[in-house]
Structure formats: structure tokens, C-alpha cells
Amino acid sequence: MDQQTSIETAASVAVDPPGAPIGFVEFVALVAALMSLTALGIDSMLPALPAMGASLGVATENDRQFIITAFLIGFGVAQLIHGPLADRYGRRTVLLWALAGYVVANVLCAVSASFTLLLVARVVGGAMIAASRVATVALVRDCYHGRAMARVMSIAFMVFMIVPVLAPTFGQTVLLVADWRGIFWTVAGVTALVFVWFYFRMPETLSPDNVLPISFARVSRGWRIALTDRFSIGYTLATAMLMGALYGYLNSVQQIMFDTFERPRLLAVMFAATASLMAVANLTNSRIVMRLGTRLISHSAVSVLVLLSAIHLAIAALGGEQLLTFVILQALTMACFGLATSNFSSMAMENMGRIAGTASSVQGFLSVTIGAGLGVVIGQAFDGTTRPLAAGFLIMGVASILFVLATERGRLFRPG
């Protein structure tokens, strides 16, 4: 049996993982903390975008969105690097170096004297913290698979959603006592605390038997497996469509709250409403996924997302949009987003056990970079109304369903 066949066989054979190396509650909390650093790096910036633009001489309001987009570009592209590194040197080593790099990147953001330097530092920061997506998913896959992995990811995501609830409030609070640079200093401090926690508590989860060498041949074979496995590529592209809608939301929500509704102080409340409902949705998922399965839940969720987006677009197009309708419909839509993507991620990784790091990097690269590009289109389409955002969610939701249909060969809601 040649090396290529060996890797493909190892990737597809189901092996019972050992479970978490530390207590389950602490394991989930630590996974959530690692995931939260990405959200903190995005969501806490939103209230400060006008201040950043004014301080650094950004004349066009839509150009401020690139502070978010720059981070996402680094976050997406760097995942191709972190994956092979995590499979060769282990999840622990890669995460520790990345967390240290993220601290440095946020310090560079805090001392930036120009918009260009800030964007460069944001790209670097996104590239560093990309490891928290790749290596953390691989770390969870080392310990769990299938519905159990979906359950762990749902609980972690529920805990992680505390950050989007609090991050805009945190950003607004910092602006009361300091300028926008204080946000980056605080993110650097929080990252340092997570580094210490991870360093002392989390051992390596990559089995020595599963260490893979770094070589172009090996990495390219891993990429090929991840890109040709029907469930890996299908559910990754379905996720990318939904991520495009999410990033469009993140790019434009500050302007919607500041300019469309003229209620800037309610931005944090808006985020709390959507994030809280997403947390409830993921808690529900963690309790029912073992019984109902990932397909029934995720396929139903994305279908409801399309319906809600169509209703939202109709209301906006007819001129009936109010702040209350926006918050309610957006919160319900984001709850469906959470249910769909948490299960899509688990199904995409199901056959990727031995090459979890490489597969996670390829899937993350595609979902984030494609999503970021689509998010730019949606965000830059902002015209002072909520119509572009509602239309973006509708189009991305339909596209996601089409990818799911192709992946499942026309059969939705079937048992796993």
C-alpha cells in the first residue's frame, strides 16, 4: 500500500477518540475561550470604527469596513499554514506561538499612526489567531467525532457567544475612559491570560502515531482529500455562503445602527439580542443533536433562515422596516445561522480524522476567504437601508441550500 492510499484510508476510517484530556467543563470552556478571541478581535471594534476613521483620516464611511475585512483576510489565508503545522508539531505548540503572535499584533494596532499600518497589523492579527480556528477544531476532533463532536462544538459555541454579547459594550465602555487604542491594549491583555491558561492546563492531543511530516507531497495529498471528499467540500462551501452573510452583517451593522436607525447607543443591545438567541440555539442543539442528528437540524435551520430572510427583504423593500422588526428578524436569522454552521462544520470533518489539522485548514480557508469576499460585496452595497443586508442573507441562504442538495444528492433531512 503506497503512502497516498495509507493517508486516504486513515482519513476515512472511524477510530474512537479518547475524550478530553482535562475535565469536560474546563475543556469546553477553554475551547470557547480560544474561539472567543477571534470574535473579540472583530466585535469589540464595531463601536469604535467612526473614532478610528476620524483619528486616522478615513474620509469615506464604507472604507472603515476594511478594518474588519483586513482581519478576515489574514484569518482566512493563514489557515492553510496552521493546518499542516498543527499536524506536524501538534495543536499545543501551534496555538501557543499563535497566541503570542496575536498579542504582538494587537500591540501594533494600538500604536498605529496611519490607516495603512493599522490594516497591515489587522491582517497579521487575523493570521495569528487563525490558529484558534484550525488547531482548536483539530483538537476537538482528536477527542471526539460525529454527533459527540457536534455536541461539544455547540456547547463551546454557546459559551463563546458571551463575547459577542459583551464585546460591543466593552468597546463602548473603553471609549468612555480612553480612545480606540485602549481596545487593542485590552484584547492583547485578554489574549495573554488565555495563553497562560492554555499553557498550564492543556496537554498535547495529537497522538504520536498521527504526526504527519511537512512536505509538499503530503500536504497536497491532504488538501486533495479535503477538497474531493463530498461531505468535506460540500458542507464547507455551504458554510462559506452563510459566512458571507455573517460577514456582510458585521461589515454593515455599525452603519445600520448609526445611520439608518440613528441609535448608535443601541448597537450593544442589538448585538446582545442576536448573540443571546444564537447561544440559546446552540444550547438547544447540544441537547438534541445526539437524538435528531446533524442533518435534520442543520437542513431545517438553513431552510428557516431562507424563509426569514425573504420576509425581512419584503418588509424592507416595502418601506416597513423599523428597529424592532430588524432586531427580531435578524436575531431569529442568526439563531438559524448558528444551528446550521455548527452542524455543517462537524459533518465536513467527519471523514477527516487522521488529517484533521490539514482538513480544518482547507475548510477554514475556503469558508472564511470566500465568506469574506462575499461579505465585502454585501457590506459595500450599504445604501442607508437594510435592504442589501436582507437580500444578502436571502441569496446566501439559497446558495447554501443548493450546495447541501448537491452534497446530499438531492436528499435533505435524512438520518446520518
DOKEVO-126410 format. One line per 2 residues: their letters; for each residue x, z, y of N, C-alpha, C. Coordinates in pm, whole numbers, plus 50000, padded with zeros to 5 digits. Each point is the difference from the previous one (the first is absolute). Layout:
% DOKEVO-126410
A) X,Z,Y,X,Z,Y,X,Z,Y | ...
% end
This chain:
% DOKEVO-126410
MD) 50086,50000,49880,49914,50000,50120,50089,50000,50124 | 49979,49902,50094,50085,49993,50117,49956,50103,50104
QQ) 50081,50011,50107,49975,50103,50101,49869,49978,50071 | 49966,49871,50028,49875,49972,50070,49881,50046,49919
TS) 50002,49968,49869,49889,50041,49913,49991,50151,49993 | 50117,50067,49996,50001,50147,49992,49935,50062,50122
IE) 50031,49947,50119,49942,50055,50123,49851,49976,50003 | 49957,49878,49962,49857,49968,50002,49923,50089,49902
TA) 50061,50024,49883,49933,50086,49902,49991,50142,50051 | 50109,50050,50057,50000,50137,50053,49900,50017,50112
AS) 49981,49894,50078,49907,50009,50111,49857,50008,49955 | 49970,49943,49884,49861,49990,49958,49958,50105,49899
VA) 50095,50063,49933,49965,50098,49897,49963,50132,50065 | 49888,50056,49963,49955,50127,50056,50072,50115,49932
VD) 50066,50083,50076,50069,50117,49949,49944,50121,50072 | 49968,50104,49926,49942,50119,50062,50104,50067,50089
PP) 49975,50009,50132,50094,50066,50090,49999,50151,49978 | 50104,50070,50047,50014,50142,49971,49915,50092,50087
GA) 49943,49953,50109,49931,50087,50094,50093,50044,50111 | 49945,50071,50097,50078,50040,50118,50108,50101,49962
PI) 50122,49988,50059,50108,50093,49969,49988,50134,50071 | 49910,50009,50097,49971,50127,50067,49851,50025,49989
GF) 49951,50112,50051,49859,50030,49992,49915,49888,50058 | 49884,49975,49938,49917,49886,50039,49961,50006,50147
VE) 49959,50117,50048,49957,50012,50139,50115,49969,50095 | 50119,50057,49972,50114,49972,50087,50042,49854,49990
FV) 49993,49943,49880,50035,49859,49982,49913,49911,50087 | 49869,50022,49993,49907,49919,50080,50025,50021,50149
AL) 50023,50126,50039,50023,50030,50142,50127,49933,50050 | 50105,49999,49918,50126,49938,50041,49986,49848,50008
VA) 49931,49941,49903,49972,49856,50005,49921,49967,50127 | 49900,50082,50031,49920,49978,50120,50085,50012,50126
AL) 50091,50098,50001,50086,50018,50118,50090,49878,50021 | 50055,49947,49892,50084,49881,50011,49920,49881,50052
MS) 49879,49984,49947,49914,49891,50046,49960,50020,50146 | 49982,50124,50041,49950,50030,50134,50097,49963,50110
LT) 50129,49996,49969,50098,49969,50102,49980,49860,50057 | 49952,49908,49917,49970,49866,50050,49883,50004,50096
AL) 49894,50069,49961,49882,50010,50086,50034,50071,50131 | 50083,50103,49992,50040,50073,50121,50078,49908,50093
GI) 50080,49910,49943,50078,49908,50080,49917,49893,50067 | 49875,49983,49957,49912,49900,50061,49893,50067,50085
DS) 49923,50088,49939,49879,50052,50065,50029,50089,50120 | 50109,50077,49995,50029,50089,50112,50041,49922,50124
ML) 50038,49872,49982,50042,49917,50113,49882,49948,50081 | 49883,49988,49937,49890,49928,50062,49960,50052,50138
PA) 49983,50133,50019,49963,50046,50136,50109,49977,50103 | 50125,49984,49953,50113,49987,50093,50034,49856,50032
LP) 49934,49901,49940,50035,49860,50024,49994,49963,50149 | 49896,50040,50074,50001,49968,50144,50119,50061,50073
AM) 50034,50126,49967,50113,50066,50066,50132,49931,49965 | 50015,49960,49874,50122,49928,49960,50010,49868,50075
GA) 49889,49928,50007,50001,49872,50070,50034,50016,50147 | 49942,50100,50065,50027,50023,50142,50145,50041,50024
SL) 50052,50085,49910,50137,50050,50016,50104,49890,49980 | 49971,49909,49906,50100,49898,49965,49968,49863,50058
GV) 49903,49994,50092,49974,49876,50072,49930,49892,49922 | 49909,50036,49912,49924,49902,49922,49877,49961,50082
AT) 49996,49874,50043,49896,49958,50093,49868,49967,49930 | 50006,49937,49883,49879,49955,49930,49954,50107,49902
EN) 49874,50040,50010,49950,50109,49916,50012,49967,49852 | 49965,49879,49958,50006,49965,49858,50143,50006,49945
DR) 50101,49987,50088,50139,50007,49954,50036,50140,49951 | 49928,50101,50046,50027,50136,49952,49975,50012,49850
QF) 49917,49913,49946,49971,50003,49857,50126,49979,49916 | 50102,49934,50059,50122,49972,49924,50078,50126,49966
II) 49971,50112,50067,50062,50127,49962,49955,50039,49860 | 49876,49968,49966,49949,50023,49865,50048,49892,49905
TA) 49992,49874,50044,50037,49888,49914,50147,50004,49960 | 50089,50038,50093,50144,50006,49969,50026,50098,49887
FL) 49934,50113,50005,50013,50100,49893,49955,49941,49867 | 49887,49930,50000,49945,49944,49876,50088,49890,49943
IG) 50065,49921,50086,50090,49896,49952,50116,50062,49923 | 50065,50100,50059,50107,50068,49929,49951,50066,49873
FG) 49883,50061,50008,49941,50068,49884,49974,49904,49886 | 49955,49879,50031,49968,49904,49895,50123,49937,49938
VA) 50089,49947,50082,50115,49925,49950,50095,50089,49920 | 50025,50121,50048,50099,50088,49936,49958,50044,49860
QL) 49874,49987,49967,49957,50042,49866,50066,49919,49890 | 50036,49874,50031,50071,49918,49902,50137,50058,49967
IH) 50058,50075,50093,50131,50062,49979,49986,50134,49929 | 49904,50080,50043,49986,50135,49944,49962,49998,49852
GP) 49923,49900,49958,49956,49996,49861,50114,49992,49900 | 50086,49898,50008,50115,49993,49909,50092,50121,50012
LA) 50017,50051,50122,50083,50120,50017,49940,50119,49926 | 49867,50014,50007,49933,50112,49932,50010,49987,49849
DR) 50002,49878,49947,50014,49979,49856,50144,50020,49953 | 50095,49986,50091,50141,50015,49962,50052,50141,50027
YG) 49974,50053,50119,50058,50128,50039,49903,50116,49991 | 49875,49972,49971,49901,50106,49985,49914,50016,50123
RR) 49881,50056,49978,49905,50019,50109,50051,50105,50100 | 50060,50104,49948,50045,50112,50084,50109,49955,50099
TV) 50103,49934,49951,50111,49957,50085,49952,49908,50111 | 49918,49902,49964,49951,49903,50099,49914,50069,50106
LL) 49914,50090,49958,49912,50068,50094,50079,50091,50095 | 50100,50069,49950,50078,50089,50086,50075,49921,50108
WA) 50063,49890,49962,50071,49918,50098,49901,49941,50101 | 49885,49957,49952,49901,49938,50089,49944,50101,50099
LA) 49972,50121,49955,49949,50103,50090,50102,50032,50110 | 50126,50007,49961,50105,50024,50100,50005,49886,50101
GY) 49988,49877,49952,50000,49885,50089,49880,49997,50093 | 49887,50049,49951,49878,50003,50082,50015,50100,50115
VV) 50068,50110,49973,50028,50096,50107,50081,49933,50111 | 50107,49930,49961,50086,49933,50097,49922,49894,50079
AN) 49917,49923,49932,49923,49894,50066,49906,50056,50106 | 49936,50113,49970,49909,50061,50098,50076,50057,50118
VL) 50120,50048,49977,50083,50045,50111,50035,49882,50091 | 50031,49885,49939,50029,49880,50079,49879,49958,50081
CA) 49880,50009,49942,49878,49969,50075,49985,50094,50119 | 50031,50127,49979,49982,50100,50105,50092,49976,50119
VS) 50116,49940,49977,50096,49980,50109,50002,49855,50049 | 49908,49916,49952,49999,49859,50038,49975,49984,50150
AS) 50079,49912,50061,49986,49976,50143,49935,49865,50030 | 49969,49923,49896,49937,49870,50020,49899,49975,49888
FT) 49907,49910,50028,49898,49966,49901,50065,49933,49880 | 50101,49916,50024,50069,49932,49890,50067,50100,49907
LL) 50071,50096,50056,50067,50101,49917,49898,50082,49923 | 49889,50033,50063,49896,50074,49931,49948,49922,49880
LV) 49975,49871,50018,49949,49918,49889,50103,49991,49887 | 50128,49986,50034,50104,49996,49897,50004,50131,49922
AR) 49994,50111,50073,50000,50131,49934,49876,50019,49914 | 49887,49945,50043,49878,50009,49920,50013,49919,49871
VV) 50063,49884,50008,50023,49921,49878,50087,50079,49903 | 50106,50062,50053,50089,50081,49916,49924,50117,49939
GG) 49919,50067,50080,49922,50113,49950,49905,49957,49889 | 49931,49887,50020,49912,49950,49895,50075,49965,49874
AM) 50121,49942,50017,50082,49964,49884,50044,50124,49922 | 50033,50106,50070,50043,50122,49932,49885,50064,49923
IA) 49887,50018,50067,49890,50074,49936,49927,49915,49898 | 50034,49872,49990,49942,49916,49895,50030,50057,49862
AS) 50110,50073,49989,50033,50062,49872,49893,50099,49957 | 49931,50061,50097,49898,50097,49964,49881,49933,49933
RV) 49983,49871,50022,49895,49927,49930,50048,49956,49863 | 50117,49935,49995,50051,49944,49875,50039,50108,49900
AT) 50092,50087,50042,50053,50100,49907,49894,50104,49964 | 49909,50030,50092,49897,50099,49968,49901,49945,49899
VA) 49957,49874,50015,49912,49939,49900,50070,49994,49865 | 50129,49962,50000,50076,49996,49875,50014,50140,49940
LV) 50020,50099,50087,50011,50138,49954,49871,50046,49931 | 49887,49968,50061,49872,50036,49939,49981,49924,49870
RD) 50040,49872,49998,49987,49920,49877,50092,50052,49891 | 50113,50061,50036,50087,50063,49900,49928,50113,49927
CY) 49908,50064,50070,49935,50120,49946,49860,49974,49945 | 49930,49898,50051,49862,49973,49959,49976,49850,49997
HG) 49895,49959,49929,49960,49859,50006,49850,49990,49983 | 49949,49880,50026,49858,49973,49982,49910,50083,50089
RA) 49891,50049,49941,49903,50077,50077,50059,50131,50050 | 50093,50057,49924,50065,50124,50045,50082,49975,50125
MA) 50068,49885,50005,50075,49966,50121,49906,49979,50118 | 49887,49932,49974,49902,49979,50107,49949,50134,50052
RV) 49982,50097,49910,49951,50132,50041,50104,50070,50088 | 50127,49996,49958,50105,50064,50079,50009,49934,50138
MS) 49998,49867,50004,50012,49930,50127,49880,50028,50090 | 49882,50016,49941,49882,50029,50081,50009,50138,50062
IA) 50044,50099,49921,50013,50136,50054,50108,50003,50107 | 50113,49934,49972,50108,49996,50099,49953,49931,50127
FM) 49925,49892,49984,49950,49927,50117,49902,50086,50079 | 49922,50082,49930,49906,50088,50069,50077,50100,50087
VF) 50107,50058,49944,50081,50094,50077,50070,49927,50114 | 50051,49881,49969,50069,49919,50098,49912,49965,50120
MI) 49868,49989,49977,49909,49962,50108,49989,50107,50109 | 50050,50120,49972,50004,50102,50106,50083,49951,50118
VP) 50104,49920,49971,50088,49952,50106,49928,49906,50096 | 49929,49895,49951,49925,49919,50096,49896,50079,50079
VL) 49946,50107,49941,49905,50084,50073,50070,50069,50117 | 50120,50051,49974,50068,50082,50100,50098,49923,50088
AP) 50051,49885,49951,50108,49930,50071,49963,49959,50142 | 49884,49935,50024,49969,49966,50139,49986,50122,50090
TF) 49941,50108,49944,49991,50124,50078,50139,50054,50030 | 50088,49991,49901,50139,50041,50020,50065,49919,50111
GQ) 49978,49868,49998,50056,49915,50104,49947,50035,50137 | 49870,50022,50009,49940,50038,50128,50051,50135,50048
TV) 50019,50093,49907,50049,50133,50036,50142,49994,50054 | 50084,49920,49935,50137,49985,50048,50002,49945,50141
LL) 49910,49905,50027,49997,49939,50134,49957,50100,50108 | 49938,50111,49959,49962,50102,50098,50120,50083,50045
VA) 50100,50011,49914,50114,50087,50030,50132,49924,50013 | 50001,49873,49960,50123,49920,50007,49961,49853,50013
DW) 50100,49913,50007,49969,49858,50003,49995,49946,49857 | 49983,49870,49987,49983,49940,49867,50122,50019,49910
RG) 50116,50023,50058,50121,50017,49919,49992,50126,49913 | 49925,50098,50046,49983,50122,49921,49934,49975,49867
IF) 49917,49897,49990,49936,49967,49873,50105,49963,49896 | 50096,49917,50039,50104,49957,49906,50090,50117,49960
WT) 50032,50089,50094,50080,50117,49966,49928,50087,49896 | 49870,50014,50016,49924,50083,49905,49990,49934,49863
VA) 49979,49868,49996,49997,49929,49872,50134,50016,49928 | 50109,49994,50074,50132,50021,49940,50011,50140,49940
GV) 49948,50101,50071,50004,50137,49949,49917,50019,49875 | 49880,49943,49998,49913,50010,49882,50067,49933,49880
TA) 50061,49884,50023,50068,49929,49892,50114,50084,49943 | 50072,50069,50087,50109,50086,49953,49948,50112,49910
LV) 49883,50055,50033,49941,50105,49915,49961,49945,49864 | 49942,49880,49995,49963,49939,49872,50127,49972,49918
FV) 50106,49959,50068,50128,49977,49932,50046,50126,49927 | 49995,50112,50069,50045,50127,49940,49910,50036,49881
WF) 49871,49988,50015,49905,50030,49891,50030,49914,49878 | 50013,49870,50022,50025,49908,49890,50135,50028,49934
YF) 50101,50028,50080,50135,50022,49948,50004,50119,49904 | 49932,50109,50035,50009,50121,49920,49898,50006,49886
RM) 49895,49920,50005,49892,50018,49903,49979,49884,49902 | 50032,49878,50039,49967,49887,49914,50122,49948,49925
PE) 50001,50013,49867,50110,49943,49922,49980,49849,49983 | 50097,49936,49941,49988,49857,49972,49896,49975,49890
TL) 49913,49901,50020,49897,49969,49901,50033,49875,49920 | 50100,49924,50043,50037,49879,49927,50081,50038,49877
SP) 49949,49965,49883,50070,50029,49875,50130,49920,49993 | 50108,50060,49951,50126,49925,49985,49983,49873,49917
DN) 49906,50002,49906,49977,49882,49917,49938,49885,50079 | 49940,50033,50114,49931,49898,50080,50080,49954,50122
VL) 50125,50049,50013,50084,49955,50111,50033,49853,49981 | 49979,49921,50104,50024,49856,49993,50111,49961,50096
PI) 50092,49914,49957,50111,49960,50088,49952,49913,50115 | 50077,50002,50108,49970,49912,50112,50079,49871,49981
SF) 49930,49893,49975,50059,49867,49991,49892,49901,50039 | 50043,49887,50051,49902,49900,50042,49912,49958,49883
AR) 50060,49982,49883,49924,49956,49884,49894,50104,49962 | 50041,50127,49998,49906,50105,49960,49890,50017,50103
VS) 50039,50004,50128,49900,50019,50106,49904,49883,50005 | 50052,49878,49989,49913,49883,50006,49905,49996,49882
RG) 50047,50046,49882,49909,50007,49884,49890,50102,50025 | 50038,50115,50060,49899,50100,50033,49899,49947,50100
WR) 50050,49927,50100,49908,49939,50097,49907,49901,49931 | 50056,49921,49908,49918,49900,49932,49890,50066,49918
IA) 50034,50110,49933,49899,50071,49922,49888,50051,50091 | 50040,50061,50112,49900,50055,50093,49917,49890,50064
LT) 50059,49884,50021,49929,49890,50067,49917,49914,49905 | 50027,50011,49871,49926,49917,49905,49900,50080,49916
DR) 50012,50130,49997,49899,50080,49932,49869,49988,50078 | 49894,49962,49930,49874,49969,50068,49947,50118,50079
FS) 50006,50118,49944,49944,50117,50068,50091,50046,50113 | 50131,49990,49980,50093,50040,50105,49983,49915,50125
IG) 50007,49869,49985,49992,49913,50117,49858,49992,50054 | 49901,49999,49912,49862,49988,50044,49954,50118,50085
YT) 50025,50120,49949,49956,50118,50074,50090,50028,50120 | 50125,49953,49997,50086,50012,50117,49948,49914,50114
LA) 49961,49877,49970,49946,49912,50104,49864,50049,50049 | 49920,50055,49909,49871,50058,50043,50025,50117,50094
TA) 50102,50081,49970,50036,50111,50089,50052,49949,50133 | 50079,49892,49998,50057,49944,50123,49891,49959,50097
ML) 49891,49944,49948,49890,49961,50087,49940,50121,50071 | 49978,50106,49925,49943,50121,50059,50099,50067,50095
MG) 50129,49992,49967,50101,50055,50091,50001,49924,50131 | 49974,49869,49996,49991,49923,50122,49891,50054,50092
AL) 49885,50034,49939,49891,50059,50080,50041,50135,50056 | 50066,50083,49918,50045,50132,50046,50096,49987,50118
YG) 50099,49911,49987,50099,49987,50106,49938,49939,50126 | 49900,49913,49983,49927,49952,50116,49930,50114,50073
YL) 49948,50093,49921,49935,50120,50056,50101,50085,50076 | 50117,50025,49938,50101,50082,50064,50053,49934,50128
NS) 50012,49868,49998,50050,49928,50118,49903,50006,50117 | 49871,49999,49973,49902,49983,50109,49917,50124,50031
VQ) 50004,50104,49917,49909,50112,50021,50028,50074,50131 | 50126,50008,50039,50031,50069,50126,49935,49927,50118
QI) 50008,49867,50000,49939,49922,50108,49847,50006,49994 | 49945,50005,49879,49855,50010,49986,49950,50131,50061
MF) 50069,50109,49970,49956,50129,50052,50029,50014,50149 | 50113,49945,50046,50038,50013,50141,49925,49901,50089
DT) 49989,49874,49954,49949,49893,50087,49854,49964,49971 | 49966,49986,49871,49864,49958,49966,49899,50111,50029
FE) 50029,50119,49949,49906,50112,50016,50039,50093,50115 | 50122,49983,50052,50048,50083,50111,49990,50149,49969
RP) 50038,50034,49878,49999,50142,49957,50134,50034,49935 | 50109,49996,50075,50133,50018,49940,50018,50135,49931
RL) 49935,50104,50054,50019,50134,49942,49931,50013,49864 | 49914,49906,49966,49930,50005,49872,50073,49922,49890
LA) 50118,49947,50031,50076,49929,49898,50030,50090,49880 | 50042,50123,50028,50031,50094,49891,49875,50032,49918
VM) 49886,50013,50067,49874,50027,49929,49963,49883,49911 | 50018,49880,50052,49973,49878,49923,50087,49997,49874
FA) 50127,50029,50016,50090,50001,49884,49962,50108,49901 | 49962,50116,50052,49961,50110,49911,49878,49962,49918
AT) 49904,49932,50062,49879,49961,49928,50030,49902,49887 | 50079,49898,50030,50032,49901,49896,50089,50058,49891
AS) 50101,50077,50041,50093,50057,49902,49931,50103,49912 | 49912,50079,50057,49931,50102,49921,49912,49936,49893
LM) 49932,49893,50035,49915,49933,49902,50084,49932,49892 | 50116,49948,50039,50092,49944,49900,50049,50108,49906
AV) 50028,50120,50053,50044,50110,49916,49892,50040,49900 | 49876,50007,50047,49888,50032,49911,49986,49893,49892
AN) 50016,49874,50037,49989,49891,49904,50108,50011,49894 | 50123,50035,50040,50107,50011,49902,49986,50125,49914
LT) 49946,50107,50054,49971,50117,49918,49896,49964,49895 | 49897,49929,50042,49897,49955,49906,50060,49912,49893
NS) 50088,49909,50041,50064,49910,49904,50079,50078,49896 | 50074,50101,50044,50082,50078,49907,49914,50072,49896
RI) 49874,50026,50033,49913,50072,49908,49923,49909,49907 | 49982,49873,50041,49916,49912,49918,50077,49886,49933
VM) 50127,49977,50042,50071,49884,49949,50027,50010,49851 | 50024,50121,49948,50026,50014,49857,49877,49965,49917
RL) 49882,50015,50060,49876,49973,49928,49950,49858,50023 | 50006,49953,50125,49943,49869,50032,50102,49887,49994
GT) 50126,50032,50021,50103,49897,49994,50030,49939,50136 | 50120,49944,50012,50047,49946,50126,49925,49875,50043
RL) 49961,49918,49905,49936,49873,50036,49862,50020,50059 | 49917,50077,49934,49864,50021,50049,50002,50058,50141
IS) 50087,50098,50023,50005,50065,50131,50054,49905,50106 | 50113,49937,49975,50063,49916,50102,49920,49874,50029
HS) 49945,49937,49898,49922,49879,50022,49872,50032,50079 | 49940,50113,49969,49881,50040,50076,50037,50030,50145
AV) 50114,50067,50019,50041,50039,50136,50027,49879,50087 | 50071,49901,49950,50031,49884,50083,49874,49917,50026
SV) 49905,50001,49908,49874,49930,50023,49921,50066,50112 | 49996,50133,50000,49930,50072,50107,50073,49981,50132
LV) 50133,49994,49996,50077,49976,50121,49959,49868,50066 | 49983,49897,49920,49958,49870,50054,49862,50011,50063
LL) 49909,50068,49933,49864,50016,50053,50002,50076,50133 | 50073,50109,50006,50009,50079,50124,50063,49919,50113
SA) 50102,49922,49968,50067,49920,50102,49907,49892,50054 | 49918,49942,49912,49904,49899,50045,49896,50061,50095
IH) 49953,50119,49965,49905,50070,50088,50066,50033,50134 | 50125,50046,49994,50073,50036,50123,50019,49879,50090
LA) 50038,49887,49940,50021,49879,50079,49870,49953,50064 | 49890,50009,49925,49870,49958,50054,49961,50087,50119
IA) 50020,50130,49990,49968,50091,50111,50086,49968,50122 | 50130,49979,49977,50091,49971,50111,49967,49865,50064
AL) 49969,49901,49917,49971,49866,50052,49872,49997,50082 | 49905,50085,49963,49872,50004,50071,50003,50092,50122
GG) 50117,50059,50026,50014,50084,50119,49946,50140,49983 | 49979,50044,49876,49944,50132,49978,50102,50107,49968
EQ) 50128,49967,50009,50104,50097,49964,50005,50116,50099 | 49997,50119,49946,50018,50123,50077,50111,50080,49933
LL) 50051,50098,50071,50107,50081,49944,49957,50064,49869 | 49876,50050,49993,49953,50067,49878,49993,49903,49883
TF) 49947,49879,50023,49992,49904,49890,50139,49959,49955 | 50093,49986,50093,50137,49963,49965,50064,50105,49912
VI) 49988,50126,50040,50062,50108,49924,49938,50011,49860 | 49868,49995,49991,49934,50015,49870,50036,49885,49906
LQ) 49985,49877,50049,50027,49885,49913,50148,49989,49965 | 50088,50033,50095,50142,49992,49971,50041,50108,49900
AL) 49943,50119,50013,50032,50107,49906,49954,49965,49859 | 49880,49947,49986,49951,49959,49868,50085,49888,49941
TM) 50039,49906,50086,50083,49889,49954,50135,50050,49952 | 50060,50093,50073,50131,50052,49962,49992,50084,49873
AC) 49887,50066,49976,49981,50072,49874,50003,49902,49884 | 49933,49886,50016,50003,49897,49896,50142,49945,49982
FG) 50071,49984,50111,50139,49955,49995,50083,50095,49913 | 49985,50131,50023,50076,50098,49923,49969,49995,49852
LA) 49872,49989,49965,49960,49992,49859,50057,49875,49933 | 49998,49889,50073,50047,49875,49941,50152,50000,49983
TS) 50075,50031,50106,50144,49983,49994,50070,50100,49908 | 49950,50124,49993,50065,50097,49911,49990,49955,49855
NF) 49889,49941,49962,49983,49952,49863,50067,49865,49978 | 50000,49914,50102,50071,49872,49990,50148,50025,49970
SS) 50059,50098,50069,50143,50029,49982,50030,50043,49857 | 49914,50082,49944,50021,50047,49863,49988,49886,49901
MA) 49902,49911,50020,49983,49887,49908,50115,49901,50013 | 50053,49983,50121,50113,49910,50019,50125,50051,49927
ME) 50014,50132,49985,50118,50060,49936,49983,50022,49851 | 49884,49973,49945,49970,50040,49863,50100,49944,49898
NM) 50043,49876,50015,50091,49939,49902,50146,50004,50044 | 50031,50078,50103,50132,49995,50062,50087,50121,49970
GR) 49971,50074,49893,50064,50129,49975,50151,50002,50012 | 50072,49918,49923,50146,50006,49999,50060,49952,50132
IA) 49935,49906,50066,50053,49946,50126,49918,50049,50118 | 49957,50125,49993,49909,50053,50101,50057,49989,50141
GT) 50129,50028,50017,50059,49993,50133,50001,49859,50055 | 50049,49906,49919,50003,49861,50043,49860,49946,50023
AS) 49910,50028,49907,49862,49951,50014,49933,50058,50124 | 50020,50129,50024,49941,50064,50116,50054,49939,50128
SV) 50129,49963,50000,50059,49941,50120,49942,49862,50027 | 49983,49920,49895,49943,49866,50018,49855,50010,50047
QG) 49924,50088,49936,49860,50018,50039,49989,50053,50142 | 50084,50096,50034,49998,50056,50135,50041,49898,50104
FL) 50104,49922,49969,50044,49895,50093,49887,49902,50030 | 49933,49954,49895,49893,49902,50019,49881,50060,50075
SV) 49956,50118,49956,49880,50058,50061,50023,50038,50146 | 50119,50052,50032,50027,50045,50137,50032,49882,50092
TI) 50088,49909,49957,50038,49890,50089,49885,49903,50022 | 49929,49966,49893,49883,49913,50017,49896,50073,50085
GA) 49977,50127,49969,49904,50079,50076,50039,50013,50146 | 50131,50020,50026,50046,50012,50139,49977,49871,50077
GL) 50028,49886,49935,49978,49873,50066,49853,49977,50032 | 49913,50030,49905,49857,49986,50024,49953,50100,50106
GV) 50059,50119,49998,49964,50102,50098,50036,49959,50141 | 50113,49929,50015,50038,49950,50133,49895,49901,50051
VI) 49955,49911,49911,49899,49902,50040,49872,50070,50046 | 49958,50100,49923,49877,50073,50036,50020,50077,50130
GQ) 50114,50069,50011,50026,50080,50119,50013,49917,50126 | 50073,49888,49989,50020,49916,50118,49873,49928,50042
AF) 49901,49997,49911,49871,49938,50033,49912,50093,50083 | 50046,50121,50025,49919,50095,50077,49960,49939,50134
DG) 49871,50002,50027,49947,49936,50120,49916,50096,50084 | 50019,50129,49979,49922,50098,50073,49875,50045,49927
TT) 49976,49942,49880,49884,50039,49918,50047,50038,49861 | 49907,50044,49916,50033,50034,49861,49978,49883,49905
RP) 49960,49885,50052,49970,49887,49914,50120,49952,49917 | 50118,49983,50061,50113,49954,49918,50033,50095,49884
LA) 49990,50131,50024,50031,50096,49895,49897,49993,49888 | 49871,49997,50035,49895,49991,49899,50012,49871,49920
AG) 50027,49890,50070,50019,49872,49930,50121,50004,49909 | 50107,50066,50045,50119,50013,49917,49973,50074,49871
FL) 49927,50111,50007,49966,50075,49879,49914,49916,49907 | 49905,49925,50056,49913,49917,49916,50079,49891,49928
IM) 50083,49928,50074,50078,49891,49940,50099,50054,49897 | 50068,50108,50034,50098,50057,49907,49932,50057,49876
GV) 49881,50058,50017,49927,50053,49885,49958,49890,49904 | 49950,49890,50055,49960,49887,49916,50122,49942,49927
AS) 50111,49985,50073,50122,49949,49937,50047,50092,49888 | 49989,50132,50020,50039,50096,49897,49916,49983,49874
IL) 49869,49984,50018,49911,49980,49885,50037,49872,49925 | 50034,49896,50073,50037,49874,49935,50125,50018,49913
FV) 50098,50075,50050,50119,50027,49918,49967,50085,49878 | 49910,50096,50017,49958,50082,49885,49929,49914,49897
LA) 49913,49911,50045,49929,49910,49908,50099,49914,49921 | 50101,49947,50069,50099,49918,49932,50079,50085,49899
TE) 50033,50122,50039,50077,50089,49911,49921,50036,49875 | 49872,50030,50019,49915,50043,49889,49928,49883,49933
RG) 50039,49878,50038,49942,49879,49942,49849,49997,50011 | 49955,50035,50122,49859,49989,50031,49914,50117,49962
RL) 50058,50105,49944,49922,50115,49953,50032,50123,50085 | 49902,50047,50074,50016,50121,50077,49935,50119,49928
FR) 50044,50119,50036,49941,50126,49955,50017,50026,49850 | 50082,49923,49931,50011,50021,49856,50084,50124,49970
PG) 49980,50064,49883,50082,50117,49964,50145,49961,49986 | 50091,50095,50028,50143,49973,49985,50038,49989,49855
% end
